Amino acid sequence: MTFDEAVTAAAHVADGAVNEVLADYRDGVVTDEDDINPYLLGALSNKFRGAVGGLTWRSSVLRHRSGIAAEEQRIGADMLIHVSLKTETQTYSKGVLIQAKRVESGDLMNTRELNELINQCNKMLLHSPAAFVFNYSKNSMRCGSANKLVGSKNKNLHDACDWTSYRFFLELFRCPIGDRNIRSPLVRDLRVPIALTIKGSGQLTLPIG
């Protein structure tokens, strides 16, 4: 299996975890962002244990219980996802910061909510350019770059976040996004409230030609 085939399979698995969480959100099993965030990272962690896309994966969720409110306020993020891959043909280790919101498709944020989002994006960008916003809705999760959203006046967050969850995880796994200076979810300067680490290893083949 090639690198592209492996990460495509991993992105589909991650997207499946997102859809399972959104189904529970629609059914009222989880409600607010503070509930959905650990639920989502837990679902992703469960999916990335064992064989996925020809590689062996393992993952874990880390919760930083002390000083959570202060850390989120300082950094602007409430989640960190760290991904590492080690094979003979491809190796990387990088992370992304994430702020989560819950705005339904078609709903508009008010001015205060928009300004709060911009402020949170600015804070994340002070720590890393690899900063994103997840917007939960009952139909889908949309993802947007903090670099784009920090300058946006679009109060329709679902529309402003222009990546699907599948696209986000595909880009994360195949490497165009992510900060290699975020070496693990244990980085002291980035103690966000909850973090997920995903590690993949195994054999990949180089594409022919």
N, C-alpha and C positions, 0 to 999 in steps of 0.2 A: 504494500500500500504506500502511496506517495504522501508527502506532507499535505498537499492540498486536499487529497481524499480524506486524510485523517482529521484535519481541522474542520472540514465540512461536516463530517459525521459528528464531531464534538459539538459544533454549533447547533445542529439539529437536536441533539440530546438536551442542550441547555435551553433551547427554545421550548422543548417539550415540558421541561420543569417549570418554565414561566407560565405556560398555558395551564398547567395543573393548579398552580397557585391562583391564577386569575379565575379559574372555575370555582375554587373555594371562596374567593372574594365575592363573586356573583352570588354564591349561596349563603353569604353572611358568616362563613366560618372565621374569616379574618376581616377587619374593617379599616383601621387607621394605618398610616405609613409605619408607625412604630411597631405595629403588629405584623404587617406584611414583610417588612425588611428581613427580620430573622427567619420568617417562614420561607421566604424566597431563597435565602442563602442556605438554609437547611435542605430545601428541596434540591438545589444545585449540588450540594455536598453529597446527598444520597445518590444522585445520578452518576457522579464521577467517582465511583468505587468499583474497580475491576476493569474489564475490557470495554473500550469504546473506540471505534474507528481503528482497530488493529493495534492500539496502544494500551498500556496498563495505566490506569489513573487512580489517584488517591486524593482525598480532600478532607478538610476539616474547617469547622467554624470556630472562630475565637471571639469571645465577647469581653470587652474591656469594661468592667463593672465600676471602677472607681473613676470619679471625675468625668462621667460621660457627658453631662450637660455642658460643662466648661469646654471639653475637648471639641464637641460638635460646634459650639459657638465660635471657637477659635479657628477651626479648620474649615468649617462650612460644609463638611461631608458627614454623612451618617453611615456610610459603608465604604469598605475597601475590598477590592477583589485583586488577589495576587495570583498570577499564573506562571508556572515554570514548565519547561519542556526540555527533556534531555534525551537525544537520540544521536546516532552516528552522523546523521545528515543535517540535523537542525537542533540548535540549543538556544534557549532564551529564558530570561527571568525578568518579569516586569509587573507593574500594578497600575490600577486606576482608582481614582477617588469618585465617589458617587453621592449625590444628594437626591433623595427620593421625594416625589410629590404625588398627589392624588387628585387629578382634575379630569373629569369625564370629557369625552369627545364632544365638542360643541359648546362646552362651558367656557366662560371667560374668567380669568383671574381679575380681581380688583387691583387698583393701583398699589395698594399696600402689599398685596401678595406678590405682584410683579417686582416691586422694589426689593422685597425680602429675598426673592429668588436671585436677582441680580447681585445683591450683597453676598449671598452664599456662594455664588459662582466666582465672584471676585476673590473671596477668601480661599476657595479651593485652588484657584489659579496662582495664588501667591506661593503655594506649596508644590504644585505640579501642573504642567500643561495637560496632563492626562486626566482631565476632570470632566465628568458627565452628569447629566440629570436623567433619572428614570421617572417617567410619569405613568402611574398606574391608572387604568380605567377598567371598567367591567368587560370591555371588548378586547383590549389589547394593552400591552406595555410598549410605550414608545421611548426612544432614547435620543438625547441630544447632547451635542458638545457644549461644554460650559464656555468655550471660546466664542461660539456663535451666540449662545443665549445671553451672554453678558452684555451684548450690544443690541439685543432685540427688544422691540417695543410691542411684539405680538403677545397679546393677552390670552390667546388660544394656545395653551401649552401643548396640547395633543398635536396640534399642527406644527408648532415650532420645533418639537422634537421629531425630526424627520427620518430617523432610522427605526426599523422594526427591531424587536429583540433578537431575532435571528441574525440580522445584519450586524448588530452590535457584537454579538458573541463570535460571529465569523471573523470580523476584523480584529477582535481581541486575540483569538486563537492563532490567526495566521500572521499577526504581528504589526500591521500598520498603526495600531494604537497601543498605548501603554508606555509607562515611564520606567526605564530600567534602574533609575535611582531609587524606586520603591522596591527594595530588595526582598522584603517579606512583610507580612501583616504585623510583625513585631517591631517595626521601625518606631523608635521612641517618639520622634517628632510627628508621627502620623497615627497616634493612638485614637482612631475613630471608634465609635461605640461598638461596631460589630464588623468583623472581617472574615473573608473566605479565602482560603488558599487551595489551589488546585494544581496538582503535579502530575505530569504525564511522562511516561518513559516507554521505550521499546525500540523496535526496528522499523525504519522507513526506507523506502527505495527512492533513488533519484529518478525523476521523470525521463522517459526515453526521448532523445533528441534535444 
